[in-house]
Amino acid sequence: MNRESELLPKIVVLGSCSVDFTTYAPRLPKPGETLIGTKFITSYGGKGANQCVAAAKLGGNTFMICRLGDDPWGDQYKQHLKDLGVDVTNAHITPNITTGIAQISVAESGENQIVIVPGSNGHLSKLDVEKSADLITNADVLIGQLETPFETTLEAFKLNKGIKILNAAPARKDIEEILPYCSILCVNESEASILTNLDVDISNATIALMKLLETGCEIVIITLGEKGAVYSSKHEPTPIHVLCNPVTPIDTTGAGDAFVGALATFLMTQKNYPMHQIIGAACDVATISVTKEGTQTSYPTKFNASDKEYKYLYL
């Protein structure tokens, strides 16, 4: 790490790295149905790495704590992150374990279905947290998800003294213990539904926000896809709805990760702006990502994220 990066706010991501095997077809298959697809691509993914890359491409000073397999994909993924400017000191190769994979189907409408095989992601442990304790404790932003062992993320959240963002995905119920440690809980509608026992949409998002704030989180953000996001906080409980620009989606895979990575970066680089503008800018980054195929390759960079069509991106 050079001296300049040592002085920048640190965005640390503890989470998953997976290789995405993506097929494109006119629509998503029904159970038991075989479809003829139009294209197949292999790319880098995993929620943790996606969020880290989204932050790095926007200029964030990023660090990845993860487990990769000892297959060819592990070394390739580590080099890929390094090439994007991510610090991979704590990206460890795991003996006799394969790198995580995700099988993704994408319809012409932009909708997707995903099946994940965790592989090495399931071996990210408390020992990895201990090895990275100083980095985790002093990170300005720590990002976690639920594609790696929950107890590992919980341990890291207990250590960190900065802003802790939990993207509670994939959806699960049994995460109450970590919620009081969350500076920001970020969920989509289906994840919010699991946590609140409501069928969450824009009509009852206010109720969902109130229920989630009662768990101990400081700020709760519910992303609503093309409808933007709603958020509320302990200090300003009145919900605010942040809209995003309408676009025709091509591939929605990883859009939520683009939002989280952008949110983390803008919280560090645009500290003087109100939360609704920071969330709006993160929505714009996610919106840009769905207009292109792929996941990490669809994320804008600090050099090309200047499309004047997007109202918040230049804060």
C-alpha positions, 0 to 999 in steps of 0.5 A: 500500500502506498502512503497516499492510500494510507491517508484515504478512508478505508472501505473494507469488504468482508464477504464472498467471491464467486465466478458467475456462469451466466446464460441469456434466454428470451425468458426464465425457464419454468420448473422442469423446462429446458430453453434454448439460450442466446448467449453464455458468459463467464465473469467475476461475481459474488456479493462481497467482491461485487460491492468491493469492485463497485466501490473501487471503480468509483474511487474508493480505497478498498480492501477485500477479506475473503476466501478463494479456492485453490483451483485456477479461478482462485488465483485469477480472481485474486489478480483480477481484484488487484488489477482493479486497485483492490488491496488483496492482502487478506484474500486467502487461497483455501487448500483443497476447496473450489472457488465459489460459483454462481449459475445465473439465468437472465431473461430479455426483460432483465430479470434473473434467477441465481443458484449459488454454490459457496465453495471456499466462501463457506470457509471464511472464518473467525480466524480470518477476522482475527488475522485482519483485526487491525484493518477491520477495527479501524476501517472507516466503512465495513461492508458485510453480506450473508453469502459467507458464515454469519458468525464471521460477519458478526465477529467483524461487526463487533470489532469495527469502530466505523460505519457498518453496512450490512446487506442482508442478502441472501434473505434469511431470518436468523440475523437478529444478533447482528442488527444492533451493530449495524450503522446501515441495514440495506435490503431489497423488498424480498429481504425486508419481507423475510425480516418483517413477516410482511409482503413488502412493497412501496405501499407498506415500506413505511411499516417495514422501515419502522419494524426494522429500526426497532431491531437496533439498526441506526439507518434502514434502506429498502431498495425498490428496483426501478422505484428507487429506495426508501430509508429512515433512521433513528434520528430522523424516523420520517421515511424518505422516498428517493426516486431513480431515472426510468431506464430499459433494463438489460441485465439486473444482476448485481444492481443491488451490489452496485448500490451498496458499493456506491453508497459506501464510497459516497459516504466517504467522498461526499460527507457534506451531502445529505443522506437522500442525495448520497442514496440518490447517487447510489441509485444512479450507479445501480441504474447505470449498471442495469443498462449493460450486460454483466455484473462487475463489468457493468459498474461505472467508474469515476471517469465515465460516471458523468452522464448528465442524465443522472441527477445525483451522480455529480454530487 
